[in-house]
Structures are given as structure tokens and as C-alpha cells.
């Protein structure tokens, strides 16, 4: 669950939603499938799938959406059409790099099952899949994820979900520590009404020495303690664990959801501000890192069947078409600053939450990737006071 009970929510950061999760946005759901083989088994499987499911039927009634790529070292799927048309047609699946194809197939199966007209009386469908490379921990070449796992993650989606080393986050590493899934939300008040903006991240980036928590150089303190400690021959959890040159490899992918009536252009502007949260935590978006964000709104849905000139066979009936000229509400640009602050704060908290909830794990090469809590304890350090109760 989110960290709103202990996070330092001040006037800048703003108030979190009820759960402090992306699912505080009404109708949004998240589900996981986690794949873990027993310790010592070969191959070592530490991977999975995470589904972010908007409310309703995404194909028939498309959420406005946008994609933003800060550094394009990634293999996400479906971003080209999202950028061109400004809408989302499927749930979003997150997984490891080599399982994008399996999740693509899952989303196609999901869409075809609900719409017999796809590929017959109307166009095809644009699955959106986001990924990070969990190869350092997971035996990624085994390609353990199947389309059935993607469908299972969608079916498991609900308002409450776990964070940390679950789903797509099972094999991820963040700042040289165990990373994974993190989420947070912020309430955005506009015209006297409360709206919600939520962020979910899959963290697999950063160098140990660069990690900052609430502005404190925790990673540097860890690195100093580890460099002063003898290396452990048994599990590699002490000494030598810091990334000495602060090289930032890996990736972070994120999804923003909101019930604000934002259009695609405004959603893309919001998506850019995830980089603020990354930077606050000590990430600098390195050469070999992929920072990719998809944002969507649950308001002002786009009717796939708009227009009344459709003629379809009787065995493929389609819903009656809506008007080709629509009247919608839209957020004014004067409200964007409060949205930007919400994205920055929720992104930072979501990254930290992924670290706080993850557990240490022994990977495919026998090396242990410690959790943040384990690394601090071994170094004789404590969490910053603002996070100590998490």
C-alpha cells in the first residue's frame, strides 16, 4: 500500500488520496501476476506482469492519453499510435523486456474477445505494453511470461494491490537495491471540486551512490559504509555493492491516471513532470536508461463508433454511432501548475514506495540484491525520520 501515513505531505506536496495509490482515481484498477521459482531451481524465475486497467471498455470508449519518452532506451509497444491519436485502446501491461510480445498477445486476445468486429468491420487494436530489463535477477532468456499471465493480471485487477517485488517488479533493481512497483496519488482541487491524479512506477534505474530520500543523501551514506566494510564471500551483500562511478543504467516506466478533463496535449505535459520525481530521488536519466511515461484521463472518452454511416453484417452488430462533433469539458491551462506539482510529488513518492515495500532477493547468479531496509540495517544506518514509520 502507499506511504501516505508517513510521507511528509506539506503544502507543496499536497494531500494524498484515500489509498495513496493510482487506484484512488475512480474506476482505475491494478492487478499482478508474480512468477517466482523456488530458490535453487533452474532457471531462476523472478518476473511477472502488472496490469493497469482504466474503467469501462477502452476500445469502444477510448480514454484520452499521451506518451512521453525522456530517454528512449526501451522497447515499449503501442506508443506511436498513442502519440498520434491521443487515446488508449487497451489496458496497459508492464513486464520484462523479452516478454513484451507475450503481453501484446494477451491484450489482443482481451480485445478480440470483447469485440467481434475488430479486424473485420473496423480496424485492429493498439496494445500498450511497457517494460524494464530484469535480466540481472531473473533468467530473462527463459521467457517465462505467457499471454495467459497477461490475461490473468487483467482479471486480478482491483482497487487494492501490493507494491514492491510483485508483478512486473519481481525482478527489478532500483539504485542497486531491490525495486519494483510503487504508487502514490494526489488530490487536485479545481473550481471547488476534488479530482485525483495517481502515478504507478516500475523502478529499475539508478546508482546506489546517487539515491536520495526526502532530499537526504542516503545512497552516499550507504556507499561510504559499504566501502569501509569487508566484502561478504557468501552472498555479496556487503562491500563493493555500490556503483562506484554513479553510472545510471536500467529504466523506469510510469503510468499517470487522472479524472481531470485533460486532453492529450495536457496529459503529455503532465507526463514530462515524472522526470522531476526521478531527479529528486537521485536519478539523472542516463545514456543507457529508458524513461517512458503513459498518461490517461478517465474523462471525455472518445467514441470509437462515432458517426451514423456504418453498415455491418448482422453477425457483427456494432453500437449506434455517436456524434462526429462532440462537446467536452477541458482543463484550463491556469490549472496546470497544480497538476505538475502533483505529478512531481506522486512520482517521487511512488519511487520511494517501490523501495520501501520491496524485499531482498537472490537472483539467477546467486547474488543477493538487498532491500533498502536490509542495506541500511547492515550499514548501521536508519531511514530518514520522515520515512521511519513506513
KEKE-3310 file (N, C-alpha, C; in steps of 0.2 Angstrom, whole numbers, plus 5000, padded with zeros to 4 digits):
npx = (5004:5002:5012:5006:5004:5015:5023:5030:5019:5017:5012:5017:5019:5006:4990:4987:4977:4964:4969:4982:4987:4987:4975:4966:4960:4945:4938:4949:4960:4972:4981:4991:5002:5013:5028:5038:5051:5056:5070:5086:5081:5082:5078:5081:5067:5061:5050:5036:5019:5011:4995:4987:4972:4960:4944:4929:4926:4939:4942:4930:4926:4937:4950:4957:4974:4992:5009:5026:5043:5057:5071:5075:5079:5072:5059:5045:5028:5016:5016:5018:5005:4998:5003:5000:4986:4981:4975:4969:4968:4967:4969:4984:4999:5013:5029:5044:5058:5059:5047:5037:5031:5023:5014:5008:5001:4992:4984:4979:4971:4962:4955:4950:4941:4931:4926:4920:4920:4933:4946:4938:4925:4929:4944:4960:4968:4977:4988:4996:5011:5023:5040:5054:5071:5074:5084:5097:5093:5082:5080:5080:5080:5073:5060:5048:5035:5019:5005:4994:4997:4996:4983:4978:4983:4975:4962:4964:4964:4961:4955:4964:4981:4997:5013:5031:5041:5033:5022:5026:5037:5045:5058:5065:5078:5083:5092:5103:5097:5084:5070:5055:5037:5029:5018:5007:4997:4988:4977:4969:4963:4951:4941:4933:4931:4936:4948:4958:4974:4985:5000:5009:5024:5037:5051:5068:5081:5095:5109:5117:5125:5119:5106:5093:5083:5069:5077:5088:5105:5105:5110:5124:5128:5126:5135:5147:5148:5148:5159:5168:5167:5171:5170:5157:5159:5149:5137:5137:5132:5138:5150:5158:5146:5141:5138:5152:5155:5144:5135:5121:5111:5098:5080:5065:5048:5032:5015:5002:4987:4971:4956:4954:4948:4957:4966:4975:4986:4988:4990:5002:5010:5009:5015:5028:5033:5036:5049:5054:5051:5060:5072:5073:5074:5087:5090:5097:5093:5101:5113:5110:5098:5080:5067:5050:5034:5016:5001:4984:4967:4951:4941:4930:4929:4932:4923:4923:4914:4909:4898:4886:4886:4889:4889:4886:4888:4875:4879:4889:4886:4887:4888:4877:4882:4890:4889:4898:4904:4909:4905:4914:4921:4935:4951:4958:4973:4978:4977:4987:4999:4996:4993:5006:5014:5008:5010:5025:5027:5020:5026:5039:5036:5031:5042:5050:5042:5042:5054:5053:5044:5049:5057:5072:5081:5087:5096:5098:5111:5115:5118:5113:5102:5099:5086:5081:5079:5086:5099:5102:5101:5112:5122:5122:5114:5099:5082:5078:5070:5057:5052:5053:5043:5037)
npy = (4994:5012:5026:5036:5038:5041:5049:5065:5076:5091:5108:5110:5097:5092:5084:5066:5054:5043:5029:5032:5028:5024:5019:5027:5036:5036:5021:5016:5001:4989:4975:4960:4947:4936:4928:4916:4905:4892:4894:4890:4882:4879:4886:4902:4910:4926:4936:4944:4951:4966:4974:4989:4995:5005:5012:5005:5001:5001:5000:5003:5015:5026:5031:5048:5050:5051:5049:5050:5051:5052:5047:5036:5022:5009:4996:4998:4995:5001:5015:5024:5025:5030:5042:5048:5048:5051:5043:5029:5012:4999:4990:4993:4984:4979:4972:4961:4965:4955:4949:4957:4954:4943:4949:4958:4949:4945:4956:4958:4947:4949:4961:4956:4946:4954:4961:4957:4963:4969:4970:4965:4972:4984:4993:4987:4984:4993:4988:4992:4991:4991:4990:4984:4979:4965:4956:4955:4949:4940:4925:4930:4925:4914:4917:4917:4922:4921:4924:4920:4924:4938:4940:4935:4944:4955:4951:4950:4962:4976:4988:4988:4984:4976:4982:4984:4970:4963:4956:4964:4970:4960:4956:4967:4980:4994:5009:5000:4992:4982:4985:4989:4989:5004:5016:5031:5045:5060:5073:5085:5100:5109:5122:5121:5108:5091:5082:5068:5063:5050:5040:5027:5017:5007:5003:5002:5007:5019:5023:5016:5026:5038:5039:5047:5051:5060:5071:5068:5062:5047:5036:5039:5039:5025:5020:5024:5017:5004:5003:5004:4992:4975:4964:4952:4935:4926:4930:4942:4954:4964:4977:4983:4984:4996:5007:5012:5023:5030:5026:5026:5015:5004:5006:5016:5015:5023:5026:5038:5042:5050:5059:5071:5083:5082:5085:5076:5084:5091:5080:5075:5085:5084:5071:5073:5078:5068:5066:5075:5069:5058:5064:5070:5059:5056:5051:5053:5051:5042:5038:5024:5022:5020:5030:5031:5037:5034:5043:5045:5050:5048:5055:5063:5053:5045:5041:5026:5022:5033:5043:5039:5032:5018:5002:4986:4968:4957:4948:4954:4965:4982:4995:5009:5024:5038:5056:5066:5078:5083:5089:5094:5095:5104:5105:5121:5130:5137:5129:5120:5121:5116:5103:5099:5100:5090:5078:5078:5076:5064:5055:5055:5050:5038:5031:5030:5022:5010:5005:5005:4995:4983:4967:4959:4949:4933:4931:4925:4922:4919:4930:4941:4954:4967:4973:4990:4993:4982:4984:4997:4993:4983:4992:4999:5010:5022:5024:5040:5051:5056:5045:5034:5027:5019)
npz = (5000:4999:5005:5012:5026:5032:5024:5021:5018:5013:5011:4998:4992:4993:4997:4999:4991:4996:4997:4993:4981:4963:4960:4967:4958:4952:4947:4941:4941:4947:4944:4947:4942:4948:4946:4953:4955:4965:4977:4971:4961:4943:4927:4936:4940:4942:4939:4931:4928:4927:4927:4922:4923:4915:4919:4912:4894:4885:4871:4864:4870:4871:4882:4883:4880:4882:4877:4884:4881:4889:4889:4876:4878:4877:4875:4874:4868:4857:4858:4847:4841:4852:4853:4841:4839:4852:4861:4871:4869:4875:4891:4901:4900:4910:4910:4909:4898:4887:4887:4881:4869:4873:4881:4873:4864:4874:4876:4864:4863:4873:4868:4856:4861:4867:4856:4842:4830:4827:4816:4806:4803:4807:4812:4818:4834:4846:4857:4872:4879:4892:4898:4908:4910:4918:4919:4926:4938:4936:4926:4911:4898:4898:4896:4903:4905:4899:4887:4894:4907:4906:4903:4915:4925:4921:4924:4938:4943:4954:4966:4978:4979:4979:4982:4978:4976:4966:4953:4938:4944:4951:4948:4947:4949:4959:4961:4964:4973:4979:4969:4960:4960:4963:4970:4971:4975:4972:4978:4968:4968:4959:4954:4966:4967:4971:4962:4957:4955:4950:4951:4945:4946:4938:4944:4940:4939:4941:4952:4966:4974:4971:4977:4984:4998:5002:5000:5007:5007:5006:4998:4996:5009:5012:5002:5007:5019:5015:5007:5017:5023:5025:5011:5008:5007:5005:5001:4994:4999:5006:5006:4991:4984:4979:4965:4959:4950:4949:4938:4928:4924:4917:4919:4921:4920:4919:4923:4922:4929:4929:4934:4930:4917:4906:4890:4877:4874:4886:4895:4890:4894:4908:4909:4907:4919:4927:4927:4936:4948:4947:4947:4960:4967:4964:4952:4935:4922:4913:4899:4896:4900:4901:4901:4901:4899:4901:4900:4905:4905:4913:4910:4897:4886:4871:4857:4849:4839:4833:4822:4810:4798:4797:4790:4794:4794:4800:4809:4816:4824:4828:4840:4841:4832:4839:4840:4827:4830:4845:4862:4875:4891:4897:4905:4910:4906:4916:4927:4927:4934:4947:4944:4939:4950:4958:4950:4951:4965:4968:4959:4964:4977:4974:4968:4979:4987:4980:4984:4998:5000:4994:4995:4999:4987:4980:4966:4948:4947:4960:4968:4980:4980:4990:5000:5003:5016:5022:5017:5024:5037:5038:5036:5047:5047:5047:5041:5034:5046:5042:5035:5043:5049:5040)
capx = (5000:5005:5016:5004:5003:5022:5026:5030:5014:5017:5008:5020:5017:4999:4987:4986:4970:4962:4974:4988:4988:4984:4968:4962:4957:4939:4937:4956:4961:4978:4982:4998:5004:5020:5031:5044:5053:5060:5077:5090:5078:5084:5081:5079:5062:5059:5047:5029:5015:5007:4990:4984:4966:4956:4937:4925:4928:4944:4941:4924:4926:4944:4952:4962:4980:4998:5015:5032:5049:5063:5076:5072:5082:5067:5056:5038:5024:5010:5017:5017:4998:4995:5006:4997:4979:4980:4970:4971:4963:4968:4973:4992:5003:5020:5033:5051:5059:5058:5040:5033:5027:5018:5009:5005:4996:4987:4980:4975:4966:4957:4951:4946:4936:4926:4924:4920:4921:4940:4949:4933:4921:4933:4951:4963:4968:4984:4990:5001:5015:5029:5045:5061:5075:5075:5089:5102:5090:5078:5083:5075:5080:5068:5054:5043:5028:5014:4999:4989:4998:4994:4975:4977:4984:4970:4957:4965:4964:4956:4957:4969:4986:5003:5019:5037:5044:5027:5021:5032:5043:5048:5065:5068:5083:5082:5098:5107:5093:5078:5065:5049:5031:5027:5012:5005:4991:4987:4971:4970:4956:4949:4934:4930:4930:4942:4950:4963:4980:4989:5005:5012:5030:5041:5058:5074:5086:5099:5115:5117:5128:5115:5100:5091:5076:5067:5082:5094:5110:5106:5114:5131:5130:5127:5141:5153:5148:5149:5166:5173:5166:5174:5165:5155:5160:5144:5131:5139:5128:5142:5156:5158:5139:5139:5140:5157:5155:5137:5133:5114:5109:5092:5075:5059:5042:5027:5008:4998:4980:4968:4949:4953:4946:4963:4966:4981:4992:4989:4992:5009:5014:5010:5020:5035:5035:5038:5057:5056:5052:5066:5078:5073:5077:5094:5091:5098:5091:5107:5113:5108:5092:5074:5062:5045:5028:5010:4996:4977:4961:4945:4935:4930:4930:4932:4918:4926:4909:4906:4896:4880:4886:4892:4885:4890:4884:4871:4883:4894:4882:4891:4884:4875:4887:4888:4890:4905:4906:4907:4906:4918:4924:4943:4955:4961:4980:4979:4977:4992:5004:4995:4994:5013:5016:5005:5014:5031:5027:5017:5031:5045:5034:5030:5048:5052:5037:5044:5060:5051:5040:5052:5061:5078:5080:5093:5095:5100:5118:5116:5119:5108:5100:5096:5081:5083:5079:5091:5105:5103:5102:5118:5127:5121:5110:5092:5079:5076:5065:5051:5050:5055:5037:5034)
capy = (5000:5018:5028:5042:5039:5044:5054:5072:5079:5098:5112:5109:5090:5091:5078:5060:5051:5038:5024:5034:5023:5026:5017:5032:5038:5032:5016:5013:4995:4987:4968:4957:4940:4936:4922:4915:4898:4890:4895:4884:4880:4882:4893:4906:4914:4931:4941:4944:4955:4971:4977:4995:4994:5010:5010:5004:4997:5005:5000:5006:5022:5027:5037:5052:5048:5053:5046:5054:5047:5056:5044:5031:5016:5005:4993:4998:4994:5005:5022:5028:5027:5034:5049:5051:5049:5054:5039:5022:5007:4993:4991:4994:4979:4980:4966:4962:4967:4950:4947:4962:4950:4939:4954:4961:4944:4945:4962:4957:4942:4953:4965:4952:4943:4958:4965:4953:4967:4971:4966:4963:4978:4990:4992:4982:4987:4995:4986:4996:4987:4994:4985:4985:4973:4961:4951:4954:4945:4935:4922:4933:4921:4908:4920:4913:4925:4919:4928:4919:4928:4944:4940:4934:4950:4960:4948:4951:4970:4978:4994:4987:4980:4976:4986:4981:4965:4959:4958:4966:4972:4955:4955:4974:4983:5002:5011:4995:4989:4979:4989:4986:4993:5009:5020:5036:5049:5067:5076:5091:5104:5113:5125:5119:5101:5087:5077:5064:5061:5045:5038:5020:5016:5001:5005:4998:5013:5022:5020:5017:5032:5044:5039:5052:5050:5066:5076:5066:5058:5040:5032:5041:5036:5018:5018:5025:5012:4998:5004:5003:4986:4969:4960:4945:4930:4921:4932:4948:4960:4969:4979:4983:4984:5002:5008:5017:5029:5033:5025:5025:5010:5002:5010:5017:5017:5025:5027:5043:5042:5056:5060:5078:5083:5084:5082:5073:5088:5092:5074:5074:5090:5081:5066:5076:5080:5062:5067:5079:5065:5054:5068:5071:5053:5055:5049:5058:5049:5041:5036:5018:5021:5021:5034:5032:5038:5035:5046:5045:5053:5044:5060:5065:5047:5046:5035:5023:5021:5039:5043:5035:5029:5012:4996:4980:4962:4956:4944:4958:4971:4987:5000:5015:5029:5045:5062:5067:5084:5082:5095:5091:5100:5104:5109:5127:5130:5140:5124:5115:5120:5111:5096:5097:5098:5083:5073:5078:5074:5057:5051:5054:5045:5031:5028:5028:5017:5004:5003:5003:4989:4978:4963:4957:4943:4930:4931:4920:4921:4918:4936:4944:4961:4968:4978:4996:4992:4977:4988:5001:4989:4981:4998:5003:5017:5022:5028:5047:5052:5056:5038:5029:5023:5016)
capz = (5000:4998:5011:5014:5033:5035:5019:5023:5014:5015:5006:4991:4990:4993:5000:4995:4990:5002:4997:4991:4975:4957:4960:4970:4953:4952:4942:4939:4944:4946:4945:4947:4942:4951:4945:4957:4956:4972:4977:4969:4954:4937:4928:4941:4938:4946:4935:4931:4924:4931:4923:4924:4919:4916:4919:4906:4888:4882:4864:4862:4873:4872:4887:4881:4883:4879:4879:4884:4881:4891:4886:4873:4878:4879:4870:4875:4862:4856:4860:4841:4840:4857:4852:4835:4840:4858:4865:4874:4867:4879:4897:4900:4904:4912:4911:4907:4891:4882:4887:4878:4864:4876:4884:4867:4863:4879:4875:4858:4865:4878:4864:4852:4865:4868:4850:4836:4824:4827:4811:4801:4801:4810:4812:4823:4841:4848:4863:4875:4884:4895:4900:4910:4910:4925:4917:4932:4944:4933:4920:4906:4892:4899:4894:4907:4905:4893:4886:4899:4913:4905:4905:4922:4928:4920:4928:4945:4944:4959:4969:4982:4976:4983:4979:4979:4972:4964:4947:4934:4948:4955:4947:4946:4954:4959:4965:4967:4979:4976:4967:4958:4959:4968:4968:4975:4972:4975:4977:4965:4969:4954:4954:4971:4967:4971:4957:4959:4950:4953:4947:4946:4943:4938:4945:4938:4937:4947:4955:4974:4977:4970:4980:4989:5001:5005:5000:5011:5003:5009:4994:4998:5016:5011:4999:5011:5024:5011:5005:5023:5026:5021:5006:5011:5002:5005:4997:4991:5001:5010:5002:4984:4981:4976:4958:4960:4945:4949:4932:4929:4919:4918:4916:4924:4916:4923:4921:4926:4928:4932:4932:4927:4910:4902:4883:4876:4875:4893:4898:4889:4898:4914:4909:4907:4926:4931:4927:4942:4954:4946:4949:4967:4971:4963:4945:4931:4916:4910:4892:4895:4904:4897:4905:4897:4903:4898:4905:4903:4909:4913:4907:4890:4882:4863:4855:4843:4834:4831:4815:4809:4792:4797:4788:4796:4794:4806:4814:4819:4826:4832:4844:4837:4832:4842:4835:4825:4833:4852:4866:4880:4896:4897:4910:4908:4907:4923:4932:4925:4939:4952:4941:4938:4957:4960:4947:4953:4971:4967:4956:4969:4982:4971:4968:4986:4990:4977:4988:5005:5000:4991:4999:4996:4983:4977:4959:4944:4948:4967:4971:4984:4979:4996:5000:5006:5024:5024:5016:5029:5043:5038:5036:5054:5046:5048:5036:5036:5051:5039:5032:5048:5051:5034)
cpx = (5004:5008:5013:5004:5010:5025:5025:5025:5014:5012:5011:5018:5010:4996:4986:4979:4970:4967:4981:4991:4985:4977:4963:4958:4951:4939:4943:4957:4968:4978:4989:4997:5011:5023:5038:5046:5056:5067:5081:5087:5082:5079:5078:5074:5060:5056:5040:5026:5011:5002:4988:4978:4961:4948:4934:4929:4933:4944:4935:4923:4933:4946:4957:4968:4986:5004:5021:5038:5055:5069:5074:5075:5077:5063:5048:5035:5018:5010:5016:5010:4995:4997:5002:4990:4977:4974:4973:4966:4963:4970:4981:4995:5010:5023:5040:5052:5057:5051:5035:5028:5021:5012:5005:4999:4990:4982:4976:4969:4960:4952:4947:4940:4930:4923:4925:4921:4928:4943:4944:4929:4924:4940:4954:4964:4976:4985:4996:5004:5021:5033:5051:5064:5077:5080:5094:5099:5086:5082:5078:5075:5075:5061:5048:5036:5025:5009:4994:4990:4996:4986:4974:4978:4978:4964:4958:4965:4959:4959:4963:4974:4992:5008:5025:5039:5038:5026:5027:5038:5046:5055:5069:5073:5083:5088:5102:5104:5087:5072:5059:5043:5030:5021:5010:5000:4991:4980:4972:4963:4956:4942:4930:4928:4936:4943:4956:4968:4984:4994:5007:5018:5033:5048:5063:5079:5090:5105:5115:5119:5123:5108:5099:5084:5074:5073:5089:5099:5111:5110:5122:5133:5131:5133:5147:5154:5150:5157:5171:5172:5169:5168:5163:5155:5154:5138:5132:5135:5131:5148:5155:5151:5137:5142:5145:5156:5148:5134:5125:5112:5102:5086:5070:5054:5037:5020:5005:4991:4977:4961:4948:4952:4952:4964:4973:4987:4994:4992:5000:5013:5015:5015:5027:5038:5037:5046:5059:5056:5058:5072:5078:5075:5084:5095:5093:5097:5098:5107:5109:5101:5086:5069:5056:5038:5022:5005:4989:4973:4955:4939:4936:4932:4929:4928:4921:4921:4906:4904:4890:4880:4889:4887:4889:4885:4880:4874:4888:4891:4887:4886:4882:4880:4885:4890:4897:4908:4904:4908:4909:4920:4932:4946:4958:4969:4982:4979:4982:4997:5002:4995:5002:5016:5014:5009:5021:5031:5025:5023:5037:5042:5033:5037:5051:5048:5039:5050:5058:5047:5043:5056:5067:5077:5087:5092:5098:5107:5120:5117:5113:5107:5096:5090:5084:5084:5085:5098:5107:5104:5109:5124:5126:5118:5103:5089:5078:5070:5058:5048:5051:5049:5034:5034)
cpy = (5006:5020:5034:5043:5042:5049:5061:5076:5086:5102:5111:5102:5089:5085:5072:5058:5046:5032:5026:5030:5026:5024:5022:5036:5034:5027:5013:5007:4993:4979:4965:4950:4940:4929:4921:4908:4898:4892:4889:4881:4883:4881:4896:4911:4920:4937:4941:4949:4960:4974:4983:4995:5000:5008:5009:5000:5002:5006:5004:5014:5023:5033:5041:5050:5051:5049:5051:5050:5052:5053:5037:5024:5011:5001:4993:4998:4999:5012:5026:5030:5031:5041:5052:5052:5051:5050:5032:5017:5000:4995:4992:4988:4981:4973:4967:4963:4961:4947:4952:4958:4946:4943:4957:4956:4944:4950:4961:4952:4945:4957:4961:4948:4947:4962:4960:4957:4969:4966:4964:4969:4984:4989:4987:4986:4988:4994:4990:4992:4991:4989:4988:4979:4970:4956:4950:4949:4939:4931:4924:4929:4916:4911:4916:4916:4923:4924:4926:4923:4935:4945:4939:4940:4955:4957:4949:4958:4972:4985:4994:4982:4981:4980:4982:4976:4960:4961:4959:4968:4967:4954:4962:4976:4991:5004:5006:4991:4986:4984:4986:4990:4998:5013:5025:5040:5056:5069:5083:5095:5109:5116:5122:5112:5097:5082:5073:5063:5056:5043:5031:5019:5009:5003:5000:5002:5015:5019:5021:5023:5038:5044:5044:5051:5057:5071:5074:5061:5051:5036:5033:5038:5028:5016:5019:5020:5005:4998:5002:4996:4980:4966:4954:4940:4925:4924:4939:4954:4965:4971:4979:4983:4990:5003:5014:5023:5032:5032:5023:5021:5008:5007:5012:5019:5018:5026:5032:5042:5048:5056:5067:5078:5086:5081:5079:5077:5090:5086:5073:5079:5087:5075:5068:5077:5074:5063:5071:5074:5060:5058:5069:5065:5052:5052:5054:5057:5048:5038:5029:5016:5023:5024:5035:5032:5038:5038:5046:5048:5049:5049:5061:5059:5048:5040:5032:5022:5027:5039:5038:5032:5022:5007:4990:4974:4960:4952:4948:4965:4976:4992:5006:5020:5035:5050:5063:5073:5083:5089:5092:5097:5099:5108:5115:5127:5133:5135:5119:5115:5116:5104:5094:5096:5091:5077:5072:5074:5066:5053:5050:5049:5038:5027:5025:5022:5010:5001:5001:4996:4982:4974:4961:4950:4940:4929:4925:4918:4919:4924:4938:4951:4963:4973:4985:4995:4987:4981:4993:4998:4986:4986:5001:5010:5016:5026:5035:5047:5052:5050:5033:5024:5019:5008)
cpz = (5000:5005:5014:5022:5036:5030:5022:5018:5017:5010:4999:4988:4989:4996:4996:4995:4996:5002:4996:4986:4969:4957:4965:4965:4952:4946:4939:4944:4942:4948:4944:4945:4943:4949:4948:4957:4963:4971:4975:4963:4948:4931:4934:4939:4943:4942:4935:4927:4929:4926:4926:4920:4920:4916:4912:4900:4884:4874:4861:4864:4876:4877:4883:4884:4879:4881:4879:4885:4883:4888:4883:4873:4881:4873:4871:4868:4862:4857:4853:4840:4845:4856:4846:4836:4847:4862:4867:4872:4871:4886:4896:4904:4905:4913:4910:4900:4886:4882:4884:4873:4867:4879:4878:4865:4868:4878:4869:4859:4869:4873:4859:4855:4866:4862:4844:4830:4822:4821:4805:4799:4804:4810:4817:4829:4842:4855:4866:4881:4886:4898:4904:4910:4916:4924:4923:4937:4941:4927:4914:4900:4892:4896:4897:4907:4898:4893:4892:4906:4912:4906:4912:4926:4927:4924:4935:4947:4949:4962:4974:4979:4980:4979:4981:4974:4970:4957:4942:4938:4952:4954:4946:4951:4953:4964:4968:4972:4975:4975:4965:4957:4964:4965:4973:4972:4976:4973:4974:4965:4963:4954:4960:4972:4967:4966:4960:4953:4953:4948:4950:4942:4943:4938:4944:4935:4943:4949:4963:4977:4976:4973:4985:4991:5005:5005:5003:5007:5005:5005:4996:5004:5016:5007:5003:5016:5021:5009:5011:5026:5022:5016:5009:5005:5001:5001:4994:4993:5005:5005:4995:4980:4978:4969:4959:4956:4945:4942:4932:4923:4921:4916:4922:4920:4921:4920:4926:4924:4932:4930:4930:4920:4906:4895:4883:4877:4882:4897:4896:4893:4905:4915:4909:4914:4930:4932:4934:4948:4953:4949:4956:4970:4969:4956:4941:4924:4911:4903:4891:4898:4900:4902:4900:4901:4899:4903:4901:4908:4908:4911:4900:4885:4875:4861:4848:4837:4832:4824:4814:4802:4791:4795:4790:4795:4800:4811:4818:4820:4830:4835:4839:4838:4836:4837:4833:4828:4841:4856:4873:4885:4895:4902:4907:4910:4914:4928:4932:4931:4945:4950:4941:4945:4959:4957:4950:4960:4971:4964:4961:4975:4980:4970:4975:4989:4987:4981:4995:5005:4997:4996:4995:4992:4981:4970:4955:4945:4955:4971:4974:4982:4985:4995:5003:5013:5026:5023:5022:5036:5044:5038:5043:5053:5047:5042:5039:5041:5048:5036:5037:5050:5046:5035)
residu = (UNK:UNK:UNK:UNK:UNK:UNK:UNK:UNK:UNK:UNK:UNK:UNK:UNK:UNK:UNK:UNK:UNK:UNK:UNK:UNK:UNK:UNK:UNK:UNK:UNK:UNK:UNK:UNK:UNK:UNK:UNK:UNK:UNK:UNK:UNK:UNK:UNK:UNK:UNK:UNK:UNK:UNK:UNK:UNK:UNK:UNK:UNK:UNK:UNK:UNK:UNK:UNK:UNK:UNK:UNK:UNK:UNK:UNK:UNK:UNK:UNK:UNK:UNK:UNK:UNK:UNK:UNK:UNK:UNK:UNK:UNK:UNK:UNK:UNK:UNK:UNK:UNK:UNK:UNK:UNK:UNK:UNK:UNK:UNK:UNK:UNK:UNK:UNK:UNK:UNK:UNK:UNK:UNK:UNK:UNK:UNK:UNK:UNK:UNK:UNK:UNK:UNK:UNK:UNK:UNK:UNK:UNK:UNK:UNK:UNK:UNK:UNK:UNK:UNK:UNK:UNK:UNK:UNK:UNK:UNK:UNK:UNK:UNK:UNK:UNK:UNK:UNK:UNK:UNK:UNK:UNK:UNK:UNK:UNK:UNK:UNK:UNK:UNK:UNK:UNK:UNK:UNK:UNK:UNK:UNK:UNK:UNK:UNK:UNK:UNK:UNK:UNK:UNK:UNK:UNK:UNK:UNK:UNK:UNK:UNK:UNK:UNK:UNK:UNK:UNK:UNK:UNK:UNK:UNK:UNK:UNK:UNK:UNK:UNK:UNK:UNK:UNK:UNK:UNK:UNK:UNK:UNK:UNK:UNK:UNK:UNK:UNK:UNK:UNK:UNK:UNK:UNK:UNK:UNK:UNK:UNK:UNK:UNK:UNK:UNK:UNK:UNK:UNK:UNK:UNK:UNK:UNK:UNK:UNK:UNK:UNK:UNK:UNK:UNK:UNK:UNK:UNK:UNK:UNK:UNK:UNK:UNK:UNK:UNK:UNK:UNK:UNK:UNK:UNK:UNK:UNK:UNK:UNK:UNK:UNK:UNK:UNK:UNK:UNK:UNK:UNK:UNK:UNK:UNK:UNK:UNK:UNK:UNK:UNK:UNK:UNK:UNK:UNK:UNK:UNK:UNK:UNK:UNK:UNK:UNK:UNK:UNK:UNK:UNK:UNK:UNK:UNK:UNK:UNK:UNK:UNK:UNK:UNK:UNK:UNK:UNK:UNK:UNK:UNK:UNK:UNK:UNK:UNK:UNK:UNK:UNK:UNK:UNK:UNK:UNK:UNK:UNK:UNK:UNK:UNK:UNK:UNK:UNK:UNK:UNK:UNK:UNK:UNK:UNK:UNK:UNK:UNK:UNK:UNK:UNK:UNK:UNK:UNK:UNK:UNK:UNK:UNK:UNK:UNK:UNK:UNK:UNK:UNK:UNK:UNK:UNK:UNK:UNK:UNK:UNK:UNK:UNK:UNK:UNK:UNK:UNK:UNK:UNK:UNK:UNK:UNK:UNK:UNK:UNK:UNK:UNK:UNK:UNK:UNK:UNK:UNK:UNK:UNK:UNK:UNK:UNK:UNK:UNK:UNK:UNK:UNK:UNK:UNK:UNK:UNK:UNK:UNK:UNK:UNK:UNK:UNK:UNK:UNK:UNK:UNK:UNK:UNK:UNK:UNK:UNK:UNK:UNK:UNK:UNK:UNK:UNK:UNK:UNK:UNK:UNK)
# end
